[in-house]
Each structure stands twice: as C-alpha cells, then as structure tokens.
C-alpha cells in the first residue's frame, strides 16, 4: 500500500518543527507573513518557503490584502491525514484542541532541547 502524494506532502510539511510552530501560531488567528516571521531567527525568505510548503500541503491558505499577504490555518487540510490514520484503527478523529495541545508540547520540548 502506498501513501498518496497529498499525504506525503502533509506529513512532510508536519515533519519540520518550524512549520509545526507556524501552524500552532495560526491556530490562534490569521497572521500577516511578517508577523509569522517575527518570533523566528530566520530570514523572511526562509519563512516564506515554509509557508509555501504548508500551503502546497493544503494546511494553510494565503490571501493578499492590499500589499500584505495573510496566512490562515485550513483545518480541512488535515482531513486526509486524519482519515488515513483513522483507517489504521489506531487514532481517534482529528480534534483541533488536542492538536493545539500537542503542538504546544512539541514546541516546549524543542525549546528545552540543546
């Protein structure tokens, strides 16, 4: 059994801690790209590449409002991964509150790592 390209893109996007942190931030509210970049010690171009990966995976949507590009979490983007995991019989349906708690724990763990 092979995993579909959509699932590959979703799991590849979720594999990066910076992208998971971005998703956690977008759980709170829509954000401009510059606001997304602010807490990270990397270039705006690097953040833009992370956002492009998340958008290509269907996890976020980007919208231009005037000169500003806004990012918004697209919870439906997780559905293919959630359905696939549920099909394994090992996971409950996607609970965004639980996902937010998971991301918070992951980010705390990443901050504590050397």
C-alpha positions in Angstrom: 0.0 0.0 0.0 1.4 3.4 -1.0 0.7 6.7 0.6 -0.9 9.3 -1.7 1.1 12.3 -2.8 -1.3 14.5 -0.8 -0.5 12.6 2.4 3.2 12.7 1.6 3.0 16.5 1.3 1.1 16.8 4.6 3.4 14.6 6.6 6.5 16.2 5.0 5.1 19.6 6.0 4.4 18.4 9.5 7.9 16.9 9.9 9.5 20.3 10.4 9.4 21.9 13.8 9.3 25.5 12.4 6.2 24.6 10.3 4.5 23.0 13.3 5.2 26.2 15.3 3.7 28.2 12.5 0.6 26.0 12.5 0.3 26.5 16.2 0.5 30.3 15.8 -2.2 30.2 13.1 -4.5 28.2 15.4 -4.9 31.5 17.4 -5.6 33.8 14.5 -4.9 34.8 10.9 -1.5 36.5 10.6 0.5 38.6 8.1 3.6 36.9 6.8 5.8 39.4 8.6 4.0 38.6 11.9 4.5 34.9 11.3 8.2 35.6 10.8 8.7 37.8 13.9 9.4 35.1 16.5 11.8 33.1 14.4 15.5 33.8 14.0 15.5 33.1 10.3 15.0 35.2 7.2 11.7 36.3 5.8 12.6 34.3 2.6 13.0 31.1 4.7 9.6 31.7 6.4 8.1 32.3 3.0 9.4 28.9 1.9 8.0 27.2 5.0 4.6 28.9 4.3 4.7 27.8 0.7 5.3 24.2 1.9 2.3 24.4 4.2 0.1 26.0 1.5 1.2 23.3 -1.0 0.2 20.6 1.5 -3.2 22.3 1.9 -2.6 23.1 5.6 -2.8 26.9 5.3 -4.3 29.4 2.8 -2.6 32.6 1.8 -4.5 35.7 0.7 -3.3 39.0 -0.5 -5.0 42.0 1.1 -3.5 45.1 -0.5 0.2 44.8 -0.1 0.1 42.3 2.8 -0.1 38.5 2.5 -2.2 37.0 5.2 -2.0 33.4 6.3 -4.9 31.3 7.7 -5.0 27.8 9.0 -7.1 25.5 6.9 -8.2 22.7 9.3 -9.7 20.8 6.4 -6.2 20.3 5.1 -5.5 17.8 7.9 -8.5 15.7 7.0 -6.7 13.3 4.5 -4.1 12.6 7.2 -6.7 12.1 9.9 -8.8 9.8 7.7 -5.7 7.8 6.8 -4.7 7.5 10.5 -8.3 6.6 11.5 -8.2 3.9 8.8 -5.4 2.3 10.7 -7.7 1.9 13.6 -5.1 3.5 15.9 -6.2 7.1 16.2 -9.3 9.0 17.1 -10.8 11.5 14.7 -8.9 14.8 14.5 -9.5 17.1 17.5 -8.0 20.5 16.8 -7.9 21.3 20.6 -5.8 18.1 21.1 -3.7 19.1 18.1 -3.1 22.5 19.6 -2.0 20.9 22.9 0.3 18.5 21.0 1.9 21.4 19.2 2.4 23.3 22.4 4.1 20.3 24.0 6.3 19.8 20.9 7.3 23.5 21.0 8.1 23.3 24.7 10.2 20.2 24.1 12.0 21.9 21.2 12.8 24.9 23.3 14.3 22.7 26.0 16.5 20.7 23.6 20.2 21.7 23.4 
